């Protein structure tokens, strides 16, 4: 399973009502650190399939959703469990910092 494209329309179903934790990556195509982080997010999606859902929010396409979470710097990765924000990580991080959230 690859990363899901999260929009305002599917956010409630895919994130808030998810029966497994969700790692949500807020990014943009013009963002260098976002492009550096993208392979790590993809790896997590593949390695933890069925244990965690990984979604991507393009801040240019989903400005309202970005404003809902006060996204001011990207990349920003938000970890949700039971529909609630558990942790927010801003900027490029190593894979282990993300996997430590749910292992």
GROMACS elastic network, one bead per residue, 0.5 to 0.9 nm:
[ bonds ]
;  ai    aj funct       b0    kb
    1     4     6  0.84580   500
    1    45     6  0.68380   500
    1    46     6  0.62476   500
    1    49     6  0.65108   500
    1    50     6  0.87633   500
    2    42     6  0.67934   500
    2    45     6  0.60516   500
    2    46     6  0.66931   500
    2    49     6  0.86632   500
    2    54     6  0.77239   500
    2    55     6  0.86472   500
    3    41     6  0.79996   500
    3    42     6  0.66972   500
    3    45     6  0.61782   500
    3    46     6  0.86282   500
    3    53     6  0.76460   500
    3    54     6  0.51084   500
    3    55     6  0.50326   500
    3    56     6  0.64935   500
    4    14     6  0.85645   500
    4    53     6  0.79974   500
    4    54     6  0.63180   500
    4    56     6  0.61221   500
    4    57     6  0.87659   500
    5    10     6  0.87691   500
    5    54     6  0.89903   500
    5    55     6  0.57617   500
    5    56     6  0.51637   500
    5    57     6  0.63124   500
    5    58     6  0.81418   500
    6     9     6  0.79872   500
    6    10     6  0.61777   500
    6    11     6  0.58749   500
    6    14     6  0.75544   500
    6    15     6  0.83930   500
    6    24     6  0.82819   500
    6    55     6  0.58524   500
    6    56     6  0.56924   500
    6    57     6  0.52919   500
    6    58     6  0.81215   500
    6    62     6  0.85991   500
    7    10     6  0.54301   500
    7    11     6  0.57257   500
    7    56     6  0.87167   500
    7    57     6  0.66904   500
    7    58     6  0.84055   500
    7    61     6  0.82822   500
    7    62     6  0.63047   500
    7    65     6  0.74515   500
    8    11     6  0.53034   500
    8    12     6  0.78686   500
    8    62     6  0.68710   500
    8    64     6  0.75128   500
    8    65     6  0.59898   500
    9    12     6  0.75023   500
    9    13     6  0.84933   500
   10    13     6  0.54601   500
   10    14     6  0.58860   500
   10    15     6  0.80227   500
   11    14     6  0.53261   500
   11    15     6  0.54039   500
   11    16     6  0.68303   500
   11    17     6  0.86884   500
   11    65     6  0.86128   500
   12    15     6  0.55673   500
   12    17     6  0.60351   500
   12    18     6  0.83926   500
   12    83     6  0.85980   500
   13    16     6  0.61321   500
   13    17     6  0.50759   500
   13    18     6  0.66376   500
   14    17     6  0.61782   500
   14    18     6  0.54914   500
   14    22     6  0.83950   500
   14    53     6  0.84199   500
   14    55     6  0.85126   500
   15    18     6  0.52006   500
   15    19     6  0.88161   500
   15    20     6  0.89116   500
   15    21     6  0.81284   500
   15    22     6  0.62158   500
   15    23     6  0.87989   500
   15    24     6  0.83752   500
   15    53     6  0.83311   500
   15    55     6  0.83997   500
   15    80     6  0.73641   500
   15    81     6  0.87514   500
   15    82     6  0.87176   500
   15    83     6  0.62790   500
   15    84     6  0.89477   500
   16    19     6  0.88184   500
   16    22     6  0.87514   500
   16    80     6  0.79208   500
   16    81     6  0.84086   500
   16    82     6  0.70017   500
   16    84     6  0.70981   500
   17    20     6  0.88374   500
   17    82     6  0.73956   500
   17    83     6  0.60472   500
   18    21     6  0.69107   500
   18    22     6  0.74052   500
   18    53     6  0.81435   500
   18    81     6  0.83377   500
   18    82     6  0.71075   500
   18    83     6  0.69058   500
   19    81     6  0.85978   500
   19    82     6  0.70646   500
   19    83     6  0.86966   500
   20    50     6  0.78162   500
   20    51     6  0.63641   500
   20    52     6  0.56246   500
   20    53     6  0.66540   500
   20    80     6  0.89633   500
   20    81     6  0.70894   500
   20    82     6  0.73962   500
   21    51     6  0.73689   500
   21    52     6  0.50519   500
   21    53     6  0.61886   500
   21    54     6  0.86533   500
   21    79     6  0.73182   500
   21    80     6  0.56261   500
   21    82     6  0.67196   500
   21    83     6  0.79932   500
   21   102     6  0.78727   500
   22    52     6  0.56578   500
   22    54     6  0.56906   500
   22    55     6  0.72111   500
   22    78     6  0.81204   500
   22    79     6  0.58153   500
   22    80     6  0.50097   500
   22    81     6  0.64762   500
   22    82     6  0.88180   500
   22    83     6  0.83905   500
   23    41     6  0.87397   500
   23    45     6  0.89392   500
   23    52     6  0.71841   500
   23    53     6  0.62399   500
   23    55     6  0.62352   500
   23    56     6  0.84952   500
   23    77     6  0.67280   500
   23    78     6  0.58754   500
   23    80     6  0.63694   500
   23    81     6  0.89350   500
   23    98     6  0.84583   500
   24    53     6  0.83585   500
   24    54     6  0.59436   500
   24    56     6  0.56483   500
   24    57     6  0.70987   500
   24    76     6  0.82050   500
   24    77     6  0.54142   500
   24    78     6  0.51379   500
   24    79     6  0.63187   500
   24    80     6  0.77834   500
   25    34     6  0.88729   500
   25    38     6  0.87976   500
   25    41     6  0.78299   500
   25    54     6  0.77669   500
   25    55     6  0.61540   500
   25    57     6  0.59810   500
   25    58     6  0.83821   500
   25    74     6  0.88564   500
   25    75     6  0.68760   500
   25    76     6  0.59943   500
   25    78     6  0.66285   500
   25    79     6  0.89365   500
   26    34     6  0.84848   500
   26    55     6  0.86821   500
   26    56     6  0.59791   500
   26    58     6  0.60190   500
   26    59     6  0.62290   500
   26    66     6  0.75387   500
   26    71     6  0.78067   500
   26    74     6  0.64929   500
   26    75     6  0.56971   500
   26    76     6  0.51843   500
   26    77     6  0.60678   500
   26    78     6  0.80647   500
   27    30     6  0.87749   500
   27    31     6  0.71531   500
   27    33     6  0.89854   500
   27    34     6  0.57034   500
   27    35     6  0.84033   500
   27    38     6  0.89129   500
   27    56     6  0.71680   500
   27    57     6  0.61947   500
   27    58     6  0.51973   500
   27    59     6  0.59178   500
   27    60     6  0.84447   500
   27    74     6  0.57617   500
   27    75     6  0.51253   500
   27    76     6  0.70336   500
   27    77     6  0.86874   500
   28    31     6  0.54459   500
   28    32     6  0.87834   500
   28    34     6  0.67166   500
   28    35     6  0.83089   500
   28    57     6  0.82306   500
   28    58     6  0.53468   500
   28    59     6  0.59060   500
   28    60     6  0.65471   500
   28    61     6  0.88944   500
   28    74     6  0.76376   500
   28    75     6  0.78925   500
   29    32     6  0.79872   500
   29    34     6  0.74381   500
   29    35     6  0.71518   500
   29    58     6  0.78342   500
   29    60     6  0.87599   500
   30    34     6  0.81837   500
   30    35     6  0.82157   500
   31    34     6  0.51837   500
   31    35     6  0.64397   500
   31    36     6  0.88793   500
   31    74     6  0.74126   500
   31    75     6  0.78038   500
   32    35     6  0.51940   500
   32    36     6  0.63813   500
   32    37     6  0.87500   500
   33    37     6  0.61448   500
   33    38     6  0.86182   500
   33    74     6  0.77329   500
   33    75     6  0.66665   500
   33    91     6  0.71399   500
   33    92     6  0.58338   500
   34    37     6  0.50538   500
   34    38     6  0.60942   500
   34    74     6  0.68366   500
   34    75     6  0.51972   500
   34    76     6  0.87268   500
   34    91     6  0.81548   500
   34    92     6  0.72394   500
   35    38     6  0.51608   500
   35    39     6  0.77357   500
   35    75     6  0.89820   500
   36    39     6  0.68571   500
   36    40     6  0.79490   500
   36    92     6  0.75164   500
   37    40     6  0.53970   500
   37    41     6  0.63834   500
   37    42     6  0.88255   500
   37    75     6  0.78247   500
   37    91     6  0.88811   500
   37    92     6  0.61206   500
   37    93     6  0.74053   500
   37    94     6  0.82834   500
   37    95     6  0.87351   500
   38    41     6  0.51351   500
   38    42     6  0.62213   500
   38    43     6  0.86957   500
   39    43     6  0.61408   500
   39    44     6  0.86636   500
   40    43     6  0.50661   500
   40    44     6  0.62828   500
   40    45     6  0.86347   500
   40    94     6  0.78017   500
   40    95     6  0.59753   500
   41    44     6  0.51820   500
   41    45     6  0.62407   500
   41    46     6  0.88281   500
   41    54     6  0.75522   500
   41    55     6  0.89285   500
   41    95     6  0.78842   500
   41    98     6  0.88530   500
   42    45     6  0.50259   500
   42    46     6  0.63580   500
   42    47     6  0.86517   500
   42    54     6  0.82474   500
   43    46     6  0.52173   500
   43    47     6  0.59778   500
   43    48     6  0.83576   500
   43    95     6  0.86735   500
   44    47     6  0.51601   500
   44    48     6  0.57708   500
   44    49     6  0.79603   500
   44    52     6  0.86147   500
   44    54     6  0.77459   500
   44    95     6  0.77870   500
   44    98     6  0.84731   500
   44    99     6  0.76050   500
   45    48     6  0.56583   500
   45    49     6  0.57836   500
   45    52     6  0.74528   500
   45    53     6  0.69206   500
   45    54     6  0.55635   500
   45    55     6  0.86401   500
   46    49     6  0.53625   500
   48    51     6  0.53290   500
   48    52     6  0.58342   500
   48    53     6  0.80686   500
   49    52     6  0.61047   500
   49    53     6  0.70271   500
   49    54     6  0.86564   500
   50    53     6  0.71672   500
   51   102     6  0.89174   500
   52   102     6  0.80930   500
   57    60     6  0.87345   500
   57    61     6  0.79763   500
   57    62     6  0.67430   500
   57    65     6  0.81914   500
   57    66     6  0.79770   500
   58    61     6  0.54482   500
   58    62     6  0.59501   500
   58    63     6  0.82431   500
   58    66     6  0.85577   500
   59    63     6  0.53841   500
   59    64     6  0.85208   500
   59    65     6  0.77954   500
   59    66     6  0.58512   500
   59    67     6  0.89847   500
   59    71     6  0.84246   500
   59    74     6  0.88039   500
   60    63     6  0.58495   500
   60    66     6  0.87405   500
   61    64     6  0.88061   500
   62    65     6  0.54405   500
   62    66     6  0.62628   500
   62    67     6  0.87521   500
   63    67     6  0.61281   500
   63    68     6  0.86170   500
   64    67     6  0.50820   500
   64    68     6  0.62187   500
   64    69     6  0.89290   500
   65    68     6  0.50047   500
   65    69     6  0.67019   500
   65    70     6  0.87777   500
   65    71     6  0.88918   500
   66    69     6  0.54339   500
   66    70     6  0.62041   500
   66    71     6  0.53392   500
   66    72     6  0.84039   500
   67    71     6  0.60999   500
   67    72     6  0.84531   500
   68    71     6  0.79046   500
   71    74     6  0.72672   500
   71    75     6  0.89517   500
   71    76     6  0.71045   500
   72    76     6  0.85948   500
   73    76     6  0.65861   500
   73    90     6  0.68498   500
   73    91     6  0.73426   500
   74    77     6  0.83864   500
   74    90     6  0.65820   500
   74    91     6  0.60673   500
   74    92     6  0.84974   500
   75    89     6  0.83752   500
   75    90     6  0.60063   500
   75    91     6  0.51008   500
   75    92     6  0.65939   500
   76    88     6  0.69787   500
   76    89     6  0.57091   500
   76    91     6  0.60617   500
   76    92     6  0.83161   500
   77    87     6  0.83244   500
   77    88     6  0.58175   500
   77    89     6  0.51933   500
   77    90     6  0.63865   500
   77    91     6  0.82317   500
   77    98     6  0.86055   500
   78    85     6  0.67767   500
   78    86     6  0.75695   500
   78    87     6  0.58363   500
   78    89     6  0.63599   500
   78    90     6  0.86068   500
   79    84     6  0.83318   500
   79    85     6  0.59067   500
   79    86     6  0.55493   500
   79    87     6  0.51982   500
   79    88     6  0.63588   500
   79    89     6  0.83811   500
   79    98     6  0.85892   500
   79   101     6  0.75825   500
   79   102     6  0.86986   500
   80    83     6  0.57882   500
   80    84     6  0.51791   500
   80    86     6  0.54462   500
   80    87     6  0.73209   500
   81    84     6  0.54404   500
   81    85     6  0.66221   500
   81    86     6  0.64345   500
   82    85     6  0.85189   500
   85    88     6  0.75886   500
   86   101     6  0.87126   500
   87   101     6  0.78821   500
   89    92     6  0.85165   500
   89    93     6  0.79906   500
   89    97     6  0.88505   500
   89    98     6  0.83869   500
   90    93     6  0.81034   500
   93    96     6  0.81789   500
   93    97     6  0.64630   500
   93    98     6  0.76621   500
   94    97     6  0.56787   500
   94    98     6  0.72953   500
   95    98     6  0.54390   500
   95    99     6  0.63490   500
   95   100     6  0.86392   500
   96    99     6  0.50514   500
   96   100     6  0.58396   500
   96   101     6  0.87170   500
   97   100     6  0.53890   500
   97   101     6  0.70548   500
   98   101     6  0.55547   500
   98   102     6  0.76933   500
   99   102     6  0.56888   500
   99   103     6  0.59375   500
  100   103     6  0.54118   500
